[in-house]
Amino acid sequence: MKIEFFQTMNYHGPLDIDSWPAPPRACESDWVKTTYAHSLDECAAALEAGFDSLNFAEHHYSPKQLTPNPVVLAALAGQRFNDAQIGVFGTDLPLNNPVRIAEEYSMLDNLLDGRLRIAMLRGTPNEYLTYGSNPWESRERYEEGTLLVQACFVEPEPFGWEGRYYRYRNIAVWPRRVQDPHPRILISGNSKDGAIFAGKHGFDLGFSYMAPEKCAVHADVYRETARENGWEPTADNIQYRHFMYVGATDADVAEARPAFEGKGLLSLFAGATPDTMLTMMQIGAALGGVPKHVKIDPGTAPRLVPAPAFYGSPDTVNAQIAEAFTVLGMGRLEISVGGVIPLAHDTMLSTLKLIGEEVIPVAHEEAW
């Protein structure tokens, strides 16, 4: 199994606010410089510890994830770490121009000399409060946009596109990507529709924070759909993302856990107004296929982190990974070290070192 490092680049400076969206007045440029410098040093520590990839994702308006354009960060990391595999997992495609995204990824694949993997995602509910994207169009716009990005990669001649959501008379992406036919594309499997779409078109499948048992149901749909379309996914085609914190003993982790776990992904939106939270719940329902006219009861909203993370001593975490693999059969485990609330830089470095010494070798060697 490969172990990948998901670097969210949490703002390292002091904050006197706790809200979403966060007011720009609270952002200090010196602390932004420190954040990026520390985050890249953590990437270096992750590679030294034996992680197989450095991964970044697109998020907006939050000090907890300073990555509005992960392509820029991926290019910077790829130039500094010239042997590292780089993943952008991923682009919130319904918020972007797919042709522009294809151009950026083609350029990035050249800068990285073919070390790039990418994901096309729909984005979390809060992202739809940024650029005014319509969440009720999200699924169809996303699938069409993904196929358009793929076409931009592989079409050898200028071409036109006449779809439902995207229309272009002339498309001719330069530079041509390095990888043939294109960088591997990952699709979120958190929904059954995503699993079917990935299986039908030969894409990788990724899961985020869901319980492995729930992921396994969609993974079976993915494998069956792939077979119906003439190909067989391997474990390497399936990726699972979650939080991890490893301490010397389970007691050490239990003592430290409240400091970094917070309230799970809900911590991203702490301080948001009730109206904003209600709107995000409505958007989340829309992304899940609930019609526009259906009113959402906030009391019925599901938890944003339904699955326990990988927390404990090395032996405990190794057992947790083995159990998840037995259920899901993933070949790639992407971890965010700590939780939504960032670890102190020194703690992050020491935790990465311990993971490299006690967890990664087991994951690399064990077949379970």
C-alpha positions in Angstrom: 0.0 0.0 0.0 1.2 3.5 -0.8 0.9 6.2 1.9 0.3 9.8 0.7 0.6 13.1 2.5 -2.3 15.6 2.2 -1.0 19.0 3.0 -3.8 21.5 3.6 -1.6 24.4 4.6 -3.4 25.7 7.7 -2.7 29.3 8.6 0.0 29.4 11.3 -0.7 32.9 12.6 -2.9 34.0 15.6 -6.6 34.6 14.8 -9.0 36.7 16.8 -11.9 35.5 14.7 -13.6 32.1 14.2 -16.0 32.3 11.3 -16.6 31.3 7.7 -16.0 33.0 5.5 -13.0 34.5 7.4 -12.6 38.3 7.0 -9.4 39.2 5.1 -8.5 41.8 7.7 -7.4 38.9 10.0 -4.8 37.7 7.5 -1.2 39.0 8.1 1.3 38.5 5.2 4.2 37.6 7.4 2.2 34.7 8.9 1.2 33.6 5.4 4.9 33.4 4.4 5.5 31.4 7.6 2.6 29.1 6.8 3.9 28.3 3.3 7.5 27.9 4.5 6.5 25.6 7.4 4.1 23.7 5.1 6.8 23.0 2.5 9.2 22.0 5.3 6.6 19.5 6.4 6.4 18.2 2.9 10.1 17.7 3.0 9.7 15.8 6.3 7.0 13.7 4.8 9.1 12.6 1.9 12.0 11.9 4.2 9.7 9.8 6.3 8.8 7.7 3.2 5.5 9.1 2.0 4.8 8.2 -1.6 3.1 11.5 -2.7 2.5 15.1 -1.8 -1.1 16.1 -2.3 -3.0 19.4 -2.4 -6.6 20.4 -2.9 -8.6 23.5 -3.8 -10.4 25.4 -1.0 -11.6 29.0 -0.6 -12.1 31.7 2.0 -10.7 29.9 5.0 -7.5 30.2 7.1 -7.7 26.5 7.7 -6.8 25.7 4.1 -4.7 28.3 2.3 -5.0 26.6 -1.1 -7.3 28.5 -3.4 -5.1 27.4 -6.4 -3.4 24.1 -5.6 -1.8 24.1 -9.1 0.5 26.9 -7.9 1.5 24.9 -4.8 2.0 21.7 -6.8 4.3 23.5 -9.2 6.3 25.0 -6.3 6.5 21.6 -4.5 7.4 19.8 -7.7 10.3 22.1 -8.4 11.7 21.9 -4.9 11.2 18.1 -4.6 12.2 17.0 -8.0 11.6 13.3 -7.5 8.3 13.5 -5.7 5.0 12.3 -7.0 2.5 15.2 -6.8 -1.3 14.9 -6.5 -3.8 17.7 -6.9 -6.9 16.1 -5.3 -8.5 18.1 -6.4 -10.0 20.8 -8.5 -13.6 21.9 -7.7 -14.6 21.5 -11.3 -18.1 23.1 -11.3 -16.5 26.3 -10.0 -14.0 26.5 -12.9 -13.6 26.6 -16.7 -12.7 23.1 -17.7 -10.6 24.2 -20.7 -8.6 26.5 -18.5 -8.1 23.6 -16.0 -6.9 21.3 -18.8 -4.4 24.0 -19.8 -3.1 24.4 -16.3 -2.7 20.7 -15.7 -1.0 20.2 -19.1 1.5 22.9 -18.1 1.9 21.4 -14.7 2.5 18.0 -16.1 5.4 19.4 -18.1 6.9 21.3 -15.1 6.7 18.0 -13.1 8.0 15.9 -16.1 5.0 13.5 -15.8 4.9 13.1 -12.0 1.3 14.4 -11.7 -2.0 12.8 -10.7 -5.2 14.8 -10.5 -8.7 14.6 -9.3 -11.9 16.3 -10.6 -14.2 16.9 -7.6 -17.5 18.8 -7.1 -16.5 20.7 -4.0 -17.9 20.8 -0.5 -21.1 22.9 0.1 -19.3 26.0 1.2 -17.4 26.3 -2.1 -20.7 27.0 -3.8 -21.0 30.2 -1.8 -17.8 31.5 -3.5 -18.3 32.0 -7.2 -22.1 31.6 -7.5 -22.1 28.1 -8.9 -25.5 26.4 -9.1 -25.5 23.3 -6.9 -28.5 21.8 -8.6 -26.5 21.6 -11.8 -23.4 20.3 -10.1 -23.6 16.6 -11.0 -24.3 17.1 -14.7 -21.9 20.1 -15.1 -19.2 18.1 -13.3 -19.5 15.0 -15.4 -19.5 17.0 -18.7 -16.6 19.1 -17.5 -14.5 16.1 -16.6 -15.1 14.5 -20.0 -14.2 17.9 -21.6 -10.9 18.1 -19.6 -10.1 14.6 -20.8 -10.9 15.5 -24.4 -8.6 18.5 -24.1 -5.8 16.2 -23.1 -6.2 13.6 -25.9 -7.5 15.4 -29.0 -4.6 15.8 -31.4 -6.2 18.5 -33.5 -8.2 21.6 -32.7 -11.8 20.7 -31.9 -15.1 22.2 -30.9 -17.4 21.2 -28.0 -21.1 21.5 -28.0 -22.5 20.3 -24.7 -25.3 21.2 -22.3 -23.2 23.4 -20.1 -20.0 24.1 -22.1 -19.7 25.3 -25.7 -16.4 26.2 -27.4 -15.8 26.7 -31.1 -12.0 26.1 -30.9 -10.0 24.2 -28.4 -6.3 23.5 -28.8 -4.4 23.0 -25.5 -0.8 23.9 -25.4 1.6 22.7 -24.0 0.8 19.1 -24.8 0.9 17.0 -21.5 3.8 14.7 -20.9 1.9 11.6 -19.8 0.2 9.4 -22.4 -2.8 9.5 -22.7 -3.0 11.9 -19.7 -2.3 12.1 -16.0 -4.4 9.7 -14.0 -7.8 11.2 -13.1 -9.5 10.5 -9.8 -13.2 10.8 -9.1 -14.9 11.0 -5.7 -16.6 7.8 -4.8 -18.5 9.3 -1.8 -21.6 8.9 -4.0 -22.8 6.0 -6.0 -23.1 8.2 -9.1 -19.4 9.0 -8.8 -18.5 5.3 -8.5 -20.5 4.6 -11.7 -19.0 7.5 -13.6 -15.4 6.5 -12.6 -15.9 2.9 -13.5 -17.5 3.7 -16.9 -14.7 6.0 -18.0 -11.7 4.3 -16.6 -10.9 6.8 -13.8 -9.5 6.2 -10.3 -11.8 6.3 -7.3 -11.3 8.2 -4.1 -13.0 8.3 -0.8 -12.9 11.0 1.9 -13.6 10.5 5.6 -16.5 8.0 5.1 -16.5 4.8 7.0 -14.7 2.0 5.1 -17.9 -0.1 5.2 -19.8 2.6 3.3 -17.0 3.1 0.9 -16.8 -0.6 0.1 -20.4 -0.6 -1.1 -19.5 2.1 -3.7 -16.2 0.4 -4.5 -18.1 -2.8 -5.4 -20.3 -0.7 -7.8 -17.1 0.8 -9.2 -15.5 -2.6 -9.9 -18.7 -4.0 -11.4 -19.2 -1.0 -13.7 -15.6 -1.2 -14.8 -15.9 -4.8 -15.7 -19.0 -4.0 -17.7 -16.9 -1.5 -19.6 -14.0 -3.9 -20.3 -11.4 -3.2 -17.6 -10.5 -4.4 -14.1 -9.5 -1.9 -11.4 -6.7 -2.9 -9.0 -6.1 -1.7 -5.5 -3.9 1.0 -6.8 -7.0 2.6 -8.5 -8.7 3.1 -5.1 -7.6 5.9 -2.7 -8.9 6.5 0.9 -8.4 9.9 2.7 -8.7 10.4 6.4 -7.0 12.0 9.4 -4.1 10.3 11.3 -2.3 11.1 14.5 0.2 8.7 15.9 1.8 8.9 19.4 4.1 6.7 21.4 1.1 5.2 23.2 -2.6 5.2 23.0 -2.7 7.1 26.3 -0.6 9.9 24.8 -2.9 10.2 21.8 -6.0 10.2 24.1 -4.5 13.1 26.1 -3.6 15.1 23.0 -6.7 14.4 20.9 -8.9 17.2 22.1 -6.3 19.8 21.0 -6.3 18.8 17.4 -9.5 17.0 16.7 -12.0 19.8 17.5 -15.4 19.0 16.0 -14.2 17.3 12.9 -14.9 19.0 9.6 -17.5 21.2 11.2 -14.6 23.2 12.6 -14.1 24.6 9.1 -17.3 26.5 9.5 -17.1 27.5 13.2 -18.6 30.9 13.7 -20.6 30.9 10.4 -24.0 32.6 10.9 -27.0 30.3 11.2 -28.3 31.5 7.8 -25.0 30.6 6.2 -25.0 27.1 7.9 -28.6 26.6 6.7 -27.7 27.6 3.2 -24.8 25.2 3.2 -27.1 22.4 4.4 -29.4 23.2 1.5 -26.5 23.1 -0.9 -25.3 19.8 0.5 -28.8 18.4 0.0 -28.7 19.7 -3.6 -25.3 18.1 -4.2 -26.9 14.8 -3.0 -29.8 15.1 -5.5 -32.5 16.6 -3.3 -34.8 18.8 -5.4 -34.8 22.6 -5.0 -38.2 22.9 -3.5 -37.5 20.5 -0.6 -36.9 22.3 2.7 -34.0 20.9 4.8 -34.4 20.3 8.5 -31.1 21.3 10.1 -31.6 18.7 12.8 -31.4 15.9 10.3 -28.1 17.0 8.8 -25.5 14.1 8.8 -22.2 14.5 10.6 -19.4 15.6 8.3 -17.0 13.1 9.7 -18.9 9.8 10.1 -15.9 7.6 10.4 -13.3 7.3 13.2 -9.9 8.5 12.1 -6.6 6.7 12.4 -5.6 7.7 15.9 -3.4 5.8 18.4 0.0 4.2 19.0 1.8 2.8 16.0 0.5 -0.7 16.7 -3.1 0.6 17.0 -2.9 2.6 13.8 -1.4 -0.2 11.9 -4.3 -2.4 13.0 -6.8 0.2 12.0 -5.2 0.5 8.5 -5.2 -3.3 8.2 -8.9 -3.4 9.1 -9.8 -0.6 6.6 -7.9 -2.4 3.9 -9.7 -5.7 4.6 -13.0 -3.9 4.2 -12.2 -1.6 1.3 -9.1 -3.0 -0.5 -7.6 0.4 -1.2 -4.1 0.6 -2.5 -3.5 4.2 -1.5 -4.0 5.8 1.9 -4.0 9.6 1.8 -3.6 11.1 5.3 -4.0 14.5 6.8 -1.8 14.5 9.8 -3.6 15.7 13.0 -7.1 17.1 12.2 -8.9 20.2 11.0 -7.3 22.1 13.8 -3.6 22.2 12.8 -0.8 20.7 14.8 2.0 22.9 15.9 4.9 22.8 13.4 7.3 21.0 15.7 4.6 18.5 16.6 3.8 17.9 12.9 7.5 17.2 12.2 7.9 14.8 15.1 4.6 13.0 14.2 5.7 12.6 10.6 9.0 11.1 11.8 7.1 8.6 14.0 4.8 7.7 11.1 7.8 7.1 8.9 9.5 4.9 11.4 6.5 2.8 12.6 3.6 3.0 10.2 4.8 3.5 6.6 7.2 0.5 6.6 4.3 -1.8 7.7 2.0 -0.4 5.0 4.6 -0.8 2.3 5.4 -4.4 3.2 2.2 -5.9 4.4 -0.3 -7.5 2.0 -2.8 -8.2 4.8 
